[in-house]
């Protein structure tokens, strides 16, 4: 479906200057891209508070573990610039990700973005060790109050959950959550979701790995828990599957202009999904990911059609 723009696009001074800055990064933008920059990104509410966040965030696993290498830091600065310019706010990290927290903090201090929803995790055993690690994470990321602190892969979750609840009541963190990226931990994760007061839960979900549709996503909806979705591209496996295949023309009906946006919009079509956190270290991939933050979301009929199409490849 073709959209015809009959009126001139009027950019605010800030948006215009921002778009010029992004063009200097060597990333090509079409008129539709520029229009998206001044449109409102899609947002969904955190059930426990009603606060709305953009549906496309950013993960840092592997991609931001670059130490102090200047060329890598500069490249990631370009990635973050595009992320914020196109309406991103949610950045998810972890002590498990090597130098990612340090790199994020260094770049945030340089970019000084207007909007930021900072999320990281505790990934260690023991109460005192957990407190020490969380303080270090906040210091590395340059965040005085962490928006979201999560227990990574359920590690020593009973111990850390008490600390997180206390820190939330003291205003040191705003939201608490728990994560897994392992299907074998789903049963335990379900039990925590049923019995504890959580703001967020994070797990893997994509068009090929739809196990979360059976219990986790419905449970999150029933319990009023926001969801962060990791591994939306099956760690690149989805792109390998469709390599050499043309994107179907009907994908344009829900504003998907690439396979990446196709896969992200499939996830967003589930109403229990709050935010997806794809990770990338490339500016053009970030630009493409953020394109899913705008436009129409597939309906239930289109969603089934998407599954059937990918399965047929």
BALOBA-1460 file (C-alpha; in Angstrom, 3 decimals):
// residues 313
<rec num="1" residu="x" x="0.000" y="0.000" z="0.000"/>
<rec num="2" residu="x" x="1.428" y="3.385" z="-1.048"/>
<rec num="3" residu="x" x="1.065" y="6.477" z="1.130"/>
<rec num="4" residu="x" x="0.965" y="9.812" z="-0.664"/>
<rec num="5" residu="x" x="2.042" y="12.873" z="1.314"/>
<rec num="6" residu="x" x="0.015" y="15.843" z="0.105"/>
<rec num="7" residu="x" x="1.270" y="18.384" z="2.628"/>
<rec num="8" residu="x" x="4.851" y="19.523" z="3.210"/>
<rec num="9" residu="x" x="6.624" y="17.961" z="6.161"/>
<rec num="10" residu="x" x="7.383" y="20.606" z="8.783"/>
<rec num="11" residu="x" x="10.218" y="19.627" z="11.073"/>
<rec num="12" residu="x" x="10.862" y="21.233" z="14.415"/>
<rec num="13" residu="x" x="14.268" y="22.877" z="14.674"/>
<rec num="14" residu="x" x="15.419" y="20.158" z="17.058"/>
<rec num="15" residu="x" x="14.212" y="17.325" z="14.813"/>
<rec num="16" residu="x" x="15.717" y="18.980" z="11.736"/>
<rec num="17" residu="x" x="19.107" y="19.411" z="13.387"/>
<rec num="18" residu="x" x="18.944" y="15.885" z="14.722"/>
<rec num="19" residu="x" x="18.240" y="14.463" z="11.290"/>
<rec num="20" residu="x" x="21.170" y="16.397" z="9.844"/>
<rec num="21" residu="x" x="23.391" y="14.969" z="12.535"/>
<rec num="22" residu="x" x="22.297" y="11.427" z="11.729"/>
<rec num="23" residu="x" x="22.947" y="11.952" z="8.033"/>
<rec num="24" residu="x" x="26.562" y="12.750" z="8.835"/>
<rec num="25" residu="x" x="26.866" y="9.210" z="10.232"/>
<rec num="26" residu="x" x="26.581" y="7.857" z="6.696"/>
<rec num="27" residu="x" x="23.122" y="6.360" z="7.261"/>
<rec num="28" residu="x" x="20.663" y="6.984" z="4.396"/>
<rec num="29" residu="x" x="17.217" y="8.310" z="5.271"/>
<rec num="30" residu="x" x="14.151" y="8.395" z="3.015"/>
<rec num="31" residu="x" x="11.324" y="10.969" z="3.316"/>
<rec num="32" residu="x" x="9.355" y="8.366" z="5.268"/>
<rec num="33" residu="x" x="12.269" y="8.004" z="7.697"/>
<rec num="34" residu="x" x="12.358" y="11.752" z="8.299"/>
<rec num="35" residu="x" x="8.602" y="11.776" z="8.809"/>
<rec num="36" residu="x" x="8.952" y="8.961" z="11.371"/>
<rec num="37" residu="x" x="11.522" y="11.023" z="13.282"/>
<rec num="38" residu="x" x="8.915" y="13.673" z="14.040"/>
<rec num="39" residu="x" x="6.060" y="11.220" z="14.606"/>
<rec num="40" residu="x" x="5.264" y="9.820" z="18.004"/>
<rec num="41" residu="x" x="6.733" y="6.353" z="18.602"/>
<rec num="42" residu="x" x="4.389" y="3.555" z="19.569"/>
<rec num="43" residu="x" x="4.169" y="3.261" z="23.347"/>
<rec num="44" residu="x" x="2.619" y="0.821" z="25.783"/>
<rec num="45" residu="x" x="1.851" y="1.155" z="29.460"/>
<rec num="46" residu="x" x="3.654" y="-0.466" z="32.372"/>
<rec num="47" residu="x" x="0.647" y="-2.041" z="34.126"/>
<rec num="48" residu="x" x="1.845" y="-1.373" z="37.688"/>
<rec num="49" residu="x" x="2.099" y="2.384" z="37.140"/>
<rec num="50" residu="x" x="0.512" y="3.388" z="33.845"/>
<rec num="51" residu="x" x="3.783" y="4.945" z="32.654"/>
<rec num="52" residu="x" x="4.138" y="4.527" z="28.891"/>
<rec num="53" residu="x" x="7.389" y="3.476" z="27.206"/>
<rec num="54" residu="x" x="8.325" y="3.008" z="23.519"/>
<rec num="55" residu="x" x="7.722" y="-0.499" z="22.254"/>
<rec num="56" residu="x" x="11.226" y="-0.820" z="20.770"/>
<rec num="57" residu="x" x="14.125" y="-0.605" z="23.193"/>
<rec num="58" residu="x" x="17.737" y="-1.760" z="22.990"/>
<rec num="59" residu="x" x="19.681" y="-4.660" z="24.436"/>
<rec num="60" residu="x" x="23.448" y="-4.637" z="24.991"/>
<rec num="61" residu="x" x="24.353" y="-8.321" z="25.230"/>
<rec num="62" residu="x" x="27.524" y="-9.007" z="23.186"/>
<rec num="63" residu="x" x="27.157" y="-5.824" z="21.131"/>
<rec num="64" residu="x" x="28.353" y="-3.343" z="23.788"/>
<rec num="65" residu="x" x="31.075" y="-5.535" z="25.291"/>
<rec num="66" residu="x" x="33.887" y="-3.629" z="23.559"/>
<rec num="67" residu="x" x="36.042" y="-2.428" z="26.465"/>
<rec num="68" residu="x" x="37.712" y="0.935" z="25.846"/>
<rec num="69" residu="x" x="38.492" y="0.436" z="22.155"/>
<rec num="70" residu="x" x="38.079" y="3.969" z="20.663"/>
<rec num="71" residu="x" x="36.867" y="2.904" z="17.205"/>
<rec num="72" residu="x" x="34.244" y="0.610" z="18.713"/>
<rec num="73" residu="x" x="33.138" y="3.303" z="21.172"/>
<rec num="74" residu="x" x="32.717" y="5.788" z="18.327"/>
<rec num="75" residu="x" x="30.685" y="3.307" z="16.303"/>
<rec num="76" residu="x" x="28.397" y="2.616" z="19.254"/>
<rec num="77" residu="x" x="27.953" y="6.354" z="19.822"/>
<rec num="78" residu="x" x="26.443" y="6.496" z="16.320"/>
<rec num="79" residu="x" x="24.146" y="3.587" z="17.200"/>
<rec num="80" residu="x" x="22.907" y="5.304" z="20.364"/>
<rec num="81" residu="x" x="22.442" y="8.623" z="18.578"/>
<rec num="82" residu="x" x="20.024" y="6.992" z="16.139"/>
<rec num="83" residu="x" x="18.270" y="5.142" z="18.965"/>
<rec num="84" residu="x" x="17.483" y="8.322" z="20.884"/>
<rec num="85" residu="x" x="16.732" y="10.414" z="17.823"/>
<rec num="86" residu="x" x="14.081" y="7.949" z="16.701"/>
<rec num="87" residu="x" x="12.329" y="7.895" z="20.056"/>
<rec num="88" residu="x" x="14.095" y="5.125" z="21.963"/>
<rec num="89" residu="x" x="14.405" y="5.287" z="25.746"/>
<rec num="90" residu="x" x="14.718" y="1.728" z="27.145"/>
<rec num="91" residu="x" x="18.291" y="0.404" z="27.383"/>
<rec num="92" residu="x" x="18.806" y="-2.996" z="28.998"/>
<rec num="93" residu="x" x="22.170" y="-4.252" z="30.271"/>
<rec num="94" residu="x" x="23.727" y="-6.604" z="32.836"/>
<rec num="95" residu="x" x="26.992" y="-7.279" z="34.696"/>
<rec num="96" residu="x" x="26.980" y="-10.529" z="32.722"/>
<rec num="97" residu="x" x="27.647" y="-8.549" z="29.529"/>
<rec num="98" residu="x" x="31.297" y="-7.746" z="30.189"/>
<rec num="99" residu="x" x="32.025" y="-4.036" z="29.707"/>
<rec num="100" residu="x" x="28.543" y="-3.194" z="28.393"/>
<rec num="101" residu="x" x="27.422" y="-1.207" z="31.448"/>
<rec num="102" residu="x" x="30.620" y="0.837" z="31.423"/>
<rec num="103" residu="x" x="30.324" y="1.538" z="27.690"/>
<rec num="104" residu="x" x="26.669" y="2.543" z="28.011"/>
<rec num="105" residu="x" x="27.488" y="4.890" z="30.876"/>
<rec num="106" residu="x" x="30.366" y="6.489" z="28.999"/>
<rec num="107" residu="x" x="28.223" y="7.102" z="25.921"/>
<rec num="108" residu="x" x="25.274" y="8.406" z="27.920"/>
<rec num="109" residu="x" x="27.530" y="10.983" z="29.541"/>
<rec num="110" residu="x" x="28.611" y="12.140" z="26.067"/>
<rec num="111" residu="x" x="25.170" y="12.156" z="24.448"/>
<rec num="112" residu="x" x="23.235" y="13.488" z="27.456"/>
<rec num="113" residu="x" x="19.886" y="12.273" z="26.051"/>
<rec num="114" residu="x" x="16.589" y="13.871" z="27.038"/>
<rec num="115" residu="x" x="14.897" y="10.545" z="27.618"/>
<rec num="116" residu="x" x="16.302" y="7.407" z="29.236"/>
<rec num="117" residu="x" x="14.751" y="4.343" z="30.833"/>
<rec num="118" residu="x" x="17.767" y="2.522" z="32.260"/>
<rec num="119" residu="x" x="17.514" y="-1.188" z="33.052"/>
<rec num="120" residu="x" x="20.107" y="-3.641" z="34.278"/>
<rec num="121" residu="x" x="20.315" y="-6.766" z="36.405"/>
<rec num="122" residu="x" x="21.799" y="-8.379" z="39.482"/>
<rec num="123" residu="x" x="23.688" y="-11.560" z="38.634"/>
<rec num="124" residu="x" x="25.493" y="-12.945" z="41.655"/>
<rec num="125" residu="x" x="24.811" y="-14.987" z="44.811"/>
<rec num="126" residu="x" x="24.304" y="-13.461" z="48.245"/>
<rec num="127" residu="x" x="22.606" y="-10.336" z="49.614"/>
<rec num="128" residu="x" x="25.684" y="-8.197" z="50.249"/>
<rec num="129" residu="x" x="27.321" y="-9.227" z="46.992"/>
<rec num="130" residu="x" x="24.089" y="-8.368" z="45.205"/>
<rec num="131" residu="x" x="23.877" y="-4.925" z="46.788"/>
<rec num="132" residu="x" x="27.511" y="-4.226" z="45.942"/>
<rec num="133" residu="x" x="27.008" y="-5.333" z="42.356"/>
<rec num="134" residu="x" x="23.901" y="-3.195" z="41.887"/>
<rec num="135" residu="x" x="25.632" y="-0.111" z="43.264"/>
<rec num="136" residu="x" x="28.522" y="-0.722" z="40.884"/>
<rec num="137" residu="x" x="26.124" y="-1.102" z="37.938"/>
<rec num="138" residu="x" x="24.423" y="2.185" z="38.761"/>
<rec num="139" residu="x" x="27.785" y="3.902" z="39.052"/>
<rec num="140" residu="x" x="29.027" y="2.458" z="35.740"/>
<rec num="141" residu="x" x="25.867" y="3.496" z="33.907"/>
<rec num="142" residu="x" x="25.878" y="6.917" z="35.539"/>
<rec num="143" residu="x" x="22.368" y="6.482" z="36.926"/>
<rec num="144" residu="x" x="21.422" y="7.791" z="40.371"/>
<rec num="145" residu="x" x="18.051" y="6.019" z="40.381"/>
<rec num="146" residu="x" x="17.788" y="2.881" z="38.254"/>
<rec num="147" residu="x" x="14.503" y="2.697" z="36.371"/>
<rec num="148" residu="x" x="14.414" y="-1.098" z="36.326"/>
<rec num="149" residu="x" x="16.517" y="-3.601" z="38.278"/>
<rec num="150" residu="x" x="16.025" y="-7.244" z="37.346"/>
<rec num="151" residu="x" x="17.192" y="-10.559" z="38.751"/>
<rec num="152" residu="x" x="19.154" y="-12.153" z="35.912"/>
<rec num="153" residu="x" x="18.180" y="-15.717" z="34.974"/>
<rec num="154" residu="x" x="16.497" y="-16.205" z="38.387"/>
<rec num="155" residu="x" x="19.888" y="-16.369" z="40.103"/>
<rec num="156" residu="x" x="19.419" y="-16.417" z="43.899"/>
<rec num="157" residu="x" x="16.096" y="-14.714" z="43.276"/>
<rec num="158" residu="x" x="14.619" y="-15.144" z="46.755"/>
<rec num="159" residu="x" x="17.535" y="-13.296" z="48.307"/>
<rec num="160" residu="x" x="17.652" y="-10.511" z="45.755"/>
<rec num="161" residu="x" x="13.898" y="-9.995" z="45.575"/>
<rec num="162" residu="x" x="13.856" y="-8.874" z="49.217"/>
<rec num="163" residu="x" x="16.589" y="-6.353" z="48.481"/>
<rec num="164" residu="x" x="14.849" y="-5.090" z="45.346"/>
<rec num="165" residu="x" x="11.575" y="-4.625" z="47.211"/>
<rec num="166" residu="x" x="13.362" y="-2.643" z="49.903"/>
<rec num="167" residu="x" x="15.266" y="-0.529" z="47.362"/>
<rec num="168" residu="x" x="12.052" y="0.187" z="45.493"/>
<rec num="169" residu="x" x="10.376" y="1.409" z="48.688"/>
<rec num="170" residu="x" x="13.427" y="3.583" z="49.417"/>
<rec num="171" residu="x" x="13.375" y="5.125" z="45.925"/>
<rec num="172" residu="x" x="16.719" y="3.696" z="44.816"/>
<rec num="173" residu="x" x="15.032" y="1.869" z="41.949"/>
<rec num="174" residu="x" x="11.666" y="2.500" z="40.301"/>
<rec num="175" residu="x" x="10.660" y="-0.948" z="39.069"/>
<rec num="176" residu="x" x="11.700" y="-4.523" z="39.809"/>
<rec num="177" residu="x" x="11.744" y="-7.546" z="37.536"/>
<rec num="178" residu="x" x="13.101" y="-10.991" z="36.835"/>
<rec num="179" residu="x" x="14.482" y="-12.556" z="33.654"/>
<rec num="180" residu="x" x="15.298" y="-15.756" z="31.861"/>
<rec num="181" residu="x" x="16.580" y="-16.614" z="28.429"/>
<rec num="182" residu="x" x="16.319" y="-20.366" z="29.027"/>
<rec num="183" residu="x" x="13.180" y="-22.340" z="28.263"/>
<rec num="184" residu="x" x="14.076" y="-24.846" z="30.956"/>
<rec num="185" residu="x" x="13.467" y="-22.146" z="33.595"/>
<rec num="186" residu="x" x="9.941" y="-21.268" z="32.488"/>
<rec num="187" residu="x" x="8.218" y="-23.320" z="35.197"/>
<rec num="188" residu="x" x="10.144" y="-21.605" z="37.972"/>
<rec num="189" residu="x" x="9.597" y="-18.225" z="36.329"/>
<rec num="190" residu="x" x="5.849" y="-18.884" z="36.233"/>
<rec num="191" residu="x" x="5.838" y="-19.629" z="39.939"/>
<rec num="192" residu="x" x="7.608" y="-16.367" z="40.730"/>
<rec num="193" residu="x" x="5.182" y="-14.457" z="38.513"/>
<rec num="194" residu="x" x="2.204" y="-16.045" z="40.281"/>
<rec num="195" residu="x" x="3.386" y="-15.450" z="43.836"/>
<rec num="196" residu="x" x="5.464" y="-12.261" z="43.848"/>
<rec num="197" residu="x" x="4.726" y="-8.621" z="43.132"/>
<rec num="198" residu="x" x="6.727" y="-7.816" z="40.008"/>
<rec num="199" residu="x" x="6.674" y="-4.840" z="37.662"/>
<rec num="200" residu="x" x="8.514" y="-6.530" z="34.766"/>
<rec num="201" residu="x" x="9.380" y="-9.966" z="33.473"/>
<rec num="202" residu="x" x="11.856" y="-10.612" z="30.642"/>
<rec num="203" residu="x" x="12.079" y="-13.683" z="28.418"/>
<rec num="204" residu="x" x="12.685" y="-14.819" z="24.826"/>
<rec num="205" residu="x" x="9.948" y="-14.728" z="22.205"/>
<rec num="206" residu="x" x="9.885" y="-14.524" z="18.405"/>
<rec num="207" residu="x" x="8.040" y="-15.794" z="15.348"/>
<rec num="208" residu="x" x="9.938" y="-19.099" z="15.472"/>
<rec num="209" residu="x" x="10.088" y="-19.562" z="19.267"/>
<rec num="210" residu="x" x="6.491" y="-19.027" z="20.397"/>
<rec num="211" residu="x" x="6.504" y="-21.102" z="23.592"/>
<rec num="212" residu="x" x="5.877" y="-17.956" z="25.649"/>
<rec num="213" residu="x" x="2.437" y="-17.647" z="24.047"/>
<rec num="214" residu="x" x="1.263" y="-20.746" z="25.917"/>
<rec num="215" residu="x" x="1.707" y="-19.572" z="29.519"/>
<rec num="216" residu="x" x="4.118" y="-16.693" z="30.120"/>
<rec num="217" residu="x" x="2.441" y="-13.974" z="28.058"/>
<rec num="218" residu="x" x="-1.102" y="-14.798" z="29.254"/>
<rec num="219" residu="x" x="0.138" y="-14.956" z="32.852"/>
<rec num="220" residu="x" x="1.875" y="-11.587" z="32.542"/>
<rec num="221" residu="x" x="-1.369" y="-10.087" z="31.240"/>
<rec num="222" residu="x" x="-3.405" y="-11.642" z="34.049"/>
<rec num="223" residu="x" x="-0.974" y="-10.497" z="36.732"/>
<rec num="224" residu="x" x="-0.436" y="-7.003" z="35.335"/>
<rec num="225" residu="x" x="3.282" y="-7.484" z="34.664"/>
<rec num="226" residu="x" x="5.087" y="-5.612" z="31.897"/>
<rec num="227" residu="x" x="7.130" y="-7.751" z="29.494"/>
<rec num="228" residu="x" x="10.561" y="-7.169" z="27.984"/>
<rec num="229" residu="x" x="11.249" y="-9.478" z="25.043"/>
<rec num="230" residu="x" x="14.798" y="-10.632" z="24.303"/>
<rec num="231" residu="x" x="16.214" y="-12.588" z="21.342"/>
<rec num="232" residu="x" x="13.570" y="-11.287" z="18.906"/>
<rec num="233" residu="x" x="15.649" y="-12.470" z="15.943"/>
<rec num="234" residu="x" x="16.601" y="-15.834" z="17.475"/>
<rec num="235" residu="x" x="20.186" y="-14.555" z="17.694"/>
<rec num="236" residu="x" x="20.249" y="-13.971" z="13.958"/>
<rec num="237" residu="x" x="18.752" y="-17.341" z="13.103"/>
<rec num="238" residu="x" x="15.632" y="-15.783" z="11.600"/>
<rec num="239" residu="x" x="17.678" y="-13.746" z="9.138"/>
<rec num="240" residu="x" x="19.554" y="-16.878" z="8.088"/>
<rec num="241" residu="x" x="16.234" y="-18.577" z="7.458"/>
<rec num="242" residu="x" x="14.925" y="-15.858" z="5.122"/>
<rec num="243" residu="x" x="18.239" y="-15.081" z="3.435"/>
<rec num="244" residu="x" x="17.670" y="-14.503" z="-0.259"/>
<rec num="245" residu="x" x="13.898" y="-14.389" z="0.166"/>
<rec num="246" residu="x" x="11.986" y="-11.260" z="-0.829"/>
<rec num="247" residu="x" x="9.851" y="-9.561" z="1.804"/>
<rec num="248" residu="x" x="6.204" y="-10.137" z="0.848"/>
<rec num="249" residu="x" x="4.504" y="-7.063" z="-0.582"/>
<rec num="250" residu="x" x="1.638" y="-7.340" z="1.891"/>
<rec num="251" residu="x" x="4.077" y="-6.592" z="4.739"/>
<rec num="252" residu="x" x="3.764" y="-2.952" z="3.700"/>
<rec num="253" residu="x" x="0.153" y="-3.014" z="4.866"/>
<rec num="254" residu="x" x="1.430" y="-2.909" z="8.440"/>
<rec num="255" residu="x" x="4.407" y="-0.641" z="7.622"/>
<rec num="256" residu="x" x="7.122" y="-3.310" z="7.652"/>
<rec num="257" residu="x" x="9.813" y="-2.417" z="5.119"/>
<rec num="258" residu="x" x="12.405" y="-5.046" z="6.017"/>
<rec num="259" residu="x" x="12.610" y="-8.531" z="7.466"/>
<rec num="260" residu="x" x="13.797" y="-7.033" z="10.750"/>
<rec num="261" residu="x" x="10.684" y="-4.883" z="11.031"/>
<rec num="262" residu="x" x="8.560" y="-7.851" z="9.941"/>
<rec num="263" residu="x" x="9.900" y="-9.950" z="12.839"/>
<rec num="264" residu="x" x="9.611" y="-7.129" z="15.384"/>
<rec num="265" residu="x" x="6.069" y="-6.213" z="14.375"/>
<rec num="266" residu="x" x="5.030" y="-9.849" z="14.686"/>
<rec num="267" residu="x" x="6.076" y="-9.733" z="18.346"/>
<rec num="268" residu="x" x="4.389" y="-6.378" z="18.906"/>
<rec num="269" residu="x" x="1.149" y="-7.850" z="17.556"/>
<rec num="270" residu="x" x="0.795" y="-9.777" z="20.830"/>
<rec num="271" residu="x" x="-1.052" y="-7.480" z="23.251"/>
<rec num="272" residu="x" x="0.872" y="-8.721" z="26.295"/>
<rec num="273" residu="x" x="4.196" y="-7.514" z="24.861"/>
<rec num="274" residu="x" x="5.326" y="-4.209" z="26.349"/>
<rec num="275" residu="x" x="8.783" y="-3.642" z="24.863"/>
<rec num="276" residu="x" x="11.291" y="-5.527" z="22.687"/>
<rec num="277" residu="x" x="15.035" y="-5.111" z="23.228"/>
<rec num="278" residu="x" x="16.970" y="-6.147" z="20.084"/>
<rec num="279" residu="x" x="20.727" y="-5.722" z="20.336"/>
<rec num="280" residu="x" x="22.918" y="-4.342" z="17.563"/>
<rec num="281" residu="x" x="26.282" y="-2.641" z="17.129"/>
<rec num="282" residu="x" x="25.555" y="-1.283" z="13.643"/>
<rec num="283" residu="x" x="23.961" y="2.079" z="12.887"/>
<rec num="284" residu="x" x="21.983" y="0.895" z="9.861"/>
<rec num="285" residu="x" x="20.579" y="-2.019" z="11.837"/>
<rec num="286" residu="x" x="19.527" y="0.326" z="14.634"/>
<rec num="287" residu="x" x="17.818" y="2.583" z="12.106"/>
<rec num="288" residu="x" x="15.966" y="-0.418" z="10.727"/>
<rec num="289" residu="x" x="14.963" y="-1.711" z="14.187"/>
<rec num="290" residu="x" x="13.608" y="1.678" z="15.196"/>
<rec num="291" residu="x" x="11.429" y="1.735" z="12.107"/>
<rec num="292" residu="x" x="9.248" y="-0.847" z="13.873"/>
<rec num="293" residu="x" x="8.568" y="1.791" z="16.548"/>
<rec num="294" residu="x" x="6.210" y="3.562" z="14.142"/>
<rec num="295" residu="x" x="3.205" y="2.715" z="12.001"/>
<rec num="296" residu="x" x="0.531" y="0.049" z="12.162"/>
<rec num="297" residu="x" x="0.759" y="-3.246" z="14.039"/>
<rec num="298" residu="x" x="-0.475" y="-6.479" z="12.373"/>
<rec num="299" residu="x" x="-3.889" y="-7.757" z="13.407"/>
<rec num="300" residu="x" x="-4.579" y="-11.361" z="14.422"/>
<rec num="301" residu="x" x="-5.345" y="-12.482" z="10.850"/>
<rec num="302" residu="x" x="-2.151" y="-10.897" z="9.495"/>
<rec num="303" residu="x" x="-0.211" y="-12.446" z="12.347"/>
<rec num="304" residu="x" x="-1.299" y="-15.955" z="11.322"/>
<rec num="305" residu="x" x="-0.402" y="-15.136" z="7.739"/>
<rec num="306" residu="x" x="3.092" y="-14.089" z="8.861"/>
<rec num="307" residu="x" x="3.631" y="-17.391" z="10.675"/>
<rec num="308" residu="x" x="2.467" y="-19.409" z="7.672"/>
<rec num="309" residu="x" x="4.687" y="-17.445" z="5.310"/>
<rec num="310" residu="x" x="7.857" y="-17.911" z="7.379"/>
<rec num="311" residu="x" x="7.098" y="-21.609" z="7.903"/>
<rec num="312" residu="x" x="6.776" y="-22.050" z="4.151"/>
<rec num="313" residu="x" x="10.310" y="-20.785" z="3.505"/>
